[in-house]
C-alpha cells in the first residue's frame, strides 16, 4: 500500500509539473533588463522603486562607477533580482567620469590622458587598446562584484564596447565560461526596440503598444534605462552627439512607464510570463547559449 501511495504521489507530481511547463510554454516570456545600476544615486533610487514591486527583473550593474557600493548593498536585499555585470569600457558623461577598476597603470591603453575611460567606442578603439588589458579590466570588474557579495548571473556590455570586435567578444565568452555566467542575448532573446528613442511624454504609450502587439517566438527583451529627473542626473551631458537630450527626463519617463498601474497590469496578464536571466539559466542551463547570429 505504501508503495502504491508513493508511486501515486510521484505520478501526480510529474503530471502537475508537466502541466505547469505546458502552461508556461503557452505564454510569451517578457524579460526586462534594467541597465546602468550603480551609475549614480538617482539610478539606484529608481532601481529600488522597481525592486519594491517584486516583479522578476534583471539588473545590470556598472562596477567602475562611484555609486557601485550603494547599488551592491541594494541588490543584495532583494533575492528575486537577477544581477548582471554591465561590462564597462566607456565613460560618456562630460561632468561625471570614471576609470578602470584594475587601475590606470594596469590598462593604460584603455584610458585618456586623465585616466578616464573614453566616452565612445570609436575613441576607445581608435586608441588601439590591447586585448590583454581589456581582459584584465573586465575580469577585475567581475571579481570586484563578487567580493562585494553579489550573486552574479549574467554578463552584458555598456554601449556594446566589450563586444565591439570578434576578439573582444571572445574575451567576454571566455570570462562567462570561466565564471559560469550567462550572456545577455545568448538565449533566444528578441529585442523590443523603440522605448529608449521614444519622446519622454510618449514612453508609456510606446511601451504599451509594443507589448500589446507582441507575438509568440523567443523571449522578448526590453532594455530599460531608469533614473530620476533630479539635479544630479539633469546636470549630466552626454559627450556623444547620439545621446538623447534631457536624459534625466527620458529615464524618469521610462521608470514611470514601467511602474504605471496600467502597464503593470498588462505585463502581468495571462498571455505573458515575466522572466529573468536567473530563471532562463535555471530552465535552460548555460550549455544552450549561443552567440547571436549563429545556428
C-alpha positions as CSV (number, residue, x, y, z in Angstrom):
1,X,0.0,0.0,0.0
2,X,2.8,2.4,0.9
3,X,4.5,1.6,-2.4
4,X,1.3,2.4,-4.3
5,X,0.9,5.7,-2.4
6,X,4.5,6.6,-3.2
7,X,4.0,5.8,-6.9
8,X,0.8,7.8,-7.0
9,X,2.4,10.8,-5.4
10,X,5.3,10.8,-7.9
11,X,3.0,10.4,-10.8
12,X,0.8,13.2,-9.6
13,X,3.8,15.5,-9.1
14,X,5.1,14.6,-12.6
15,X,1.9,15.4,-14.3
16,X,1.4,18.5,-12.3
17,X,4.9,19.7,-13.3
18,X,4.2,18.8,-16.9
19,X,1.0,20.8,-16.9
20,X,2.8,23.8,-15.4
21,X,5.5,23.6,-18.0
22,X,3.0,23.3,-20.8
23,X,1.1,26.3,-19.4
24,X,4.3,28.3,-19.2
25,X,5.1,27.3,-22.8
26,X,1.8,28.9,-24.0
27,X,2.8,32.3,-22.6
28,X,5.0,35.0,-24.2
29,X,8.1,35.5,-22.0
30,X,9.0,39.1,-21.2
31,X,12.4,39.9,-19.9
32,X,13.1,43.4,-18.5
33,X,16.8,44.2,-18.3
34,X,17.5,47.4,-16.4
35,X,20.9,48.8,-17.3
36,X,23.4,51.2,-15.6
37,X,22.6,50.3,-12.0
38,X,25.2,51.9,-9.8
39,X,25.9,54.7,-12.3
40,X,24.7,57.3,-9.9
41,X,22.5,57.7,-6.8
42,X,19.4,58.7,-8.9
43,X,19.6,55.5,-10.9
44,X,19.9,53.4,-7.7
45,X,16.9,55.2,-6.2
46,X,14.9,54.4,-9.3
47,X,16.1,50.7,-9.2
48,X,14.8,50.5,-5.6
49,X,11.3,51.5,-6.7
50,X,11.3,48.7,-9.3
51,X,12.7,46.1,-6.9
52,X,10.0,47.0,-4.4
53,X,7.3,45.8,-6.8
54,X,8.6,42.2,-6.5
55,X,8.4,41.6,-10.3
56,X,11.0,39.3,-11.8
57,X,13.7,41.6,-13.2
58,X,17.3,41.6,-14.3
59,X,19.5,44.5,-13.3
60,X,22.9,45.2,-14.9
61,X,25.4,46.9,-12.5
62,X,28.3,49.2,-13.6
63,X,31.2,48.2,-11.3
64,X,33.6,51.1,-12.1
65,X,31.1,53.8,-11.2
66,X,31.3,55.8,-7.9
67,X,27.8,54.6,-6.8
68,X,28.5,50.9,-7.2
69,X,28.9,50.2,-3.5
70,X,25.4,51.6,-2.8
71,X,24.0,49.5,-5.7
72,X,25.6,46.3,-4.4
73,X,24.1,46.8,-0.9
74,X,20.7,47.5,-2.5
75,X,20.7,44.5,-4.8
76,X,21.6,42.1,-2.0
77,X,18.4,43.0,-0.2
78,X,16.2,41.6,-3.0
79,X,16.6,37.9,-3.7
80,X,14.2,38.0,-6.7
81,X,16.5,40.2,-8.8
82,X,18.9,38.6,-11.3
83,X,22.1,40.6,-11.2
84,X,24.4,41.1,-14.2
85,X,27.7,42.8,-14.8
86,X,27.3,45.7,-17.2
87,X,30.8,45.3,-18.5
88,X,32.1,48.9,-18.8
89,X,34.8,50.3,-21.1
90,X,33.3,53.8,-21.7
91,X,32.6,56.9,-19.6
92,X,30.3,59.1,-21.6
93,X,29.2,62.0,-19.3
94,X,31.0,65.3,-19.6
95,X,30.7,66.3,-16.0
96,X,30.9,62.8,-14.5
97,X,33.7,60.4,-15.4
98,X,35.1,57.1,-14.2
99,X,38.0,54.9,-15.0
100,X,39.2,51.3,-14.7
101,X,38.7,49.1,-11.6
102,X,42.1,47.4,-12.3
103,X,44.0,50.7,-12.1
104,X,45.3,53.1,-14.7
105,X,48.8,51.6,-14.7
106,X,47.4,48.1,-15.5
107,X,45.4,49.2,-18.5
108,X,47.0,52.3,-20.0
109,X,45.6,51.8,-23.5
110,X,42.0,51.9,-22.2
111,X,42.1,55.4,-20.7
112,X,42.6,59.0,-21.8
113,X,45.2,61.5,-20.5
114,X,43.2,62.0,-17.3
115,X,42.9,58.2,-16.6
116,X,39.2,58.0,-17.5
117,X,37.6,55.6,-19.9
118,X,37.0,57.1,-23.4
119,X,33.4,58.5,-24.0
120,X,32.8,56.4,-27.1
121,X,33.6,53.1,-28.7
122,X,35.3,54.8,-31.6
123,X,37.7,56.8,-29.4
124,X,38.5,53.7,-27.3
125,X,39.3,51.5,-30.3
126,X,41.0,54.5,-32.1
127,X,43.5,54.3,-29.2
128,X,44.4,50.7,-30.2
129,X,43.5,49.0,-26.9
130,X,45.4,45.9,-26.0
131,X,43.3,42.8,-25.8
132,X,45.2,41.6,-22.7
133,X,44.3,44.9,-21.0
134,X,40.6,44.5,-21.9
135,X,40.5,41.1,-20.4
136,X,42.4,42.3,-17.3
137,X,39.8,45.1,-16.8
138,X,36.7,43.0,-17.4
139,X,37.9,40.3,-15.1
140,X,38.6,43.0,-12.4
141,X,35.0,44.2,-12.7
142,X,33.6,40.7,-12.2
143,X,36.0,40.0,-9.3
144,X,35.0,43.2,-7.5
145,X,31.3,42.5,-7.8
146,X,31.9,39.0,-6.3
147,X,34.0,40.5,-3.5
148,X,31.1,42.9,-2.8
149,X,28.9,39.8,-2.1
150,X,26.8,39.9,-5.2
151,X,25.3,36.8,-6.8
152,X,26.1,37.3,-10.4
153,X,24.0,35.5,-13.1
154,X,25.0,37.1,-16.4
155,X,27.2,39.5,-18.4
156,X,26.2,42.2,-20.8
157,X,28.0,45.3,-22.2
158,X,27.8,49.0,-21.7
159,X,27.4,50.7,-25.1
160,X,28.4,47.5,-26.8
161,X,32.1,48.2,-26.3
162,X,33.0,44.8,-24.8
163,X,31.7,43.0,-27.9
164,X,32.9,45.6,-30.5
165,X,35.1,43.1,-32.3
166,X,35.3,39.3,-32.7
167,X,38.3,39.3,-30.4
168,X,36.7,41.3,-27.6
169,X,33.5,39.2,-27.9
170,X,35.7,36.1,-27.5
171,X,37.1,37.6,-24.2
172,X,33.5,38.1,-22.9
173,X,32.6,34.5,-23.8
174,X,35.8,33.2,-22.2
175,X,35.0,35.0,-18.9
176,X,31.4,33.8,-19.0
177,X,32.5,30.2,-19.3
178,X,35.2,30.6,-16.6
179,X,32.8,32.2,-14.1
180,X,29.8,30.1,-15.1
181,X,27.7,33.0,-16.2
182,X,25.1,33.6,-18.9
183,X,25.5,36.4,-21.5
184,X,22.6,38.6,-22.4
185,X,21.3,38.0,-25.9
186,X,22.8,34.5,-26.0
187,X,19.5,32.8,-25.5
188,X,16.7,33.4,-27.9
189,X,16.0,37.0,-26.9
190,X,14.2,39.2,-29.4
191,X,14.9,42.9,-28.8
192,X,11.9,45.0,-28.5
193,X,13.1,48.3,-29.8
194,X,11.7,51.8,-29.6
195,X,11.3,52.6,-25.9
196,X,14.5,54.5,-25.4
197,X,14.1,56.6,-28.5
198,X,10.5,57.5,-27.9
199,X,9.7,61.0,-26.7
200,X,9.6,61.3,-22.9
201,X,6.0,62.2,-22.9
202,X,5.2,59.1,-25.1
203,X,7.1,56.4,-23.2
204,X,4.0,54.8,-21.6
205,X,2.0,54.7,-24.9
206,X,5.0,53.4,-26.8
207,X,5.8,50.6,-24.4
208,X,2.2,49.7,-24.0
209,X,1.7,49.5,-27.8
210,X,4.9,47.3,-28.1
211,X,3.7,44.8,-25.6
212,X,0.1,44.6,-26.9
213,X,1.4,43.7,-30.4
214,X,3.9,41.0,-29.4
215,X,3.6,37.6,-31.0
216,X,5.0,34.3,-29.8
217,X,8.5,33.4,-30.7
218,X,11.5,33.9,-28.4
219,X,12.0,35.8,-25.2
220,X,11.1,39.4,-25.7
221,X,13.9,41.6,-24.3
222,X,13.2,45.1,-23.1
223,X,16.4,47.0,-22.3
224,X,15.3,49.8,-20.0
225,X,17.2,52.9,-18.7
226,X,15.7,54.2,-15.5
227,X,16.5,57.2,-13.3
228,X,15.1,60.2,-11.5
229,X,14.7,63.6,-13.1
230,X,16.8,65.1,-10.2
231,X,19.5,67.7,-10.2
232,X,22.2,65.0,-10.1
233,X,21.1,63.5,-13.4
234,X,19.8,66.6,-15.1
235,X,23.4,68.1,-14.9
236,X,24.8,65.3,-16.9
237,X,25.7,66.0,-20.6
238,X,26.4,63.1,-23.0
239,X,29.7,63.6,-24.8
240,X,28.3,61.5,-27.7
241,X,26.1,63.5,-30.1
242,X,23.8,60.5,-30.5
243,X,22.8,60.6,-26.8
244,X,19.3,61.8,-26.1
245,X,18.9,65.4,-24.8
246,X,17.2,65.8,-21.4
247,X,18.5,62.4,-20.5
248,X,17.1,62.6,-16.9
249,X,13.6,63.2,-18.2
250,X,13.9,60.2,-20.5
251,X,15.0,58.0,-17.7
252,X,12.3,59.3,-15.3
253,X,9.7,58.6,-18.1
254,X,10.9,55.0,-18.6
255,X,10.7,54.4,-14.8
256,X,7.2,55.9,-14.7
257,X,6.0,53.9,-17.6
258,X,7.4,50.6,-16.2
259,X,5.7,51.3,-12.8
260,X,2.4,52.7,-14.2
261,X,-0.5,50.6,-12.9
262,X,-1.9,50.0,-16.4
263,X,1.5,48.8,-17.7
264,X,2.0,46.6,-14.7
265,X,-1.5,45.1,-15.2
266,X,-0.7,44.5,-18.9
267,X,2.6,42.7,-18.4
268,X,1.1,40.5,-15.6
269,X,-1.8,39.4,-18.0
270,X,-2.3,35.7,-18.5
271,X,-0.7,35.7,-22.0
272,X,2.6,36.8,-20.7
273,X,5.2,35.4,-18.3
274,X,7.8,37.6,-16.7
275,X,11.2,36.0,-16.6
276,X,14.8,37.0,-15.6
277,X,18.2,35.7,-16.6
278,X,18.4,33.6,-13.5
279,X,15.1,31.9,-14.5
280,X,16.4,31.3,-18.0
281,X,19.6,29.7,-16.6
282,X,17.5,27.5,-14.3
283,X,15.2,26.4,-17.1
284,X,17.7,26.1,-19.9
285,X,21.1,25.9,-18.4
286,X,24.3,27.5,-19.7
287,X,25.1,25.0,-22.3
288,X,22.2,26.0,-24.5
289,X,23.5,29.5,-25.0
290,X,24.7,30.5,-28.5
291,X,26.3,33.6,-30.0
292,X,23.8,35.9,-31.7
293,X,23.6,35.2,-35.4
294,X,24.7,31.6,-35.2
295,X,22.6,28.5,-35.5
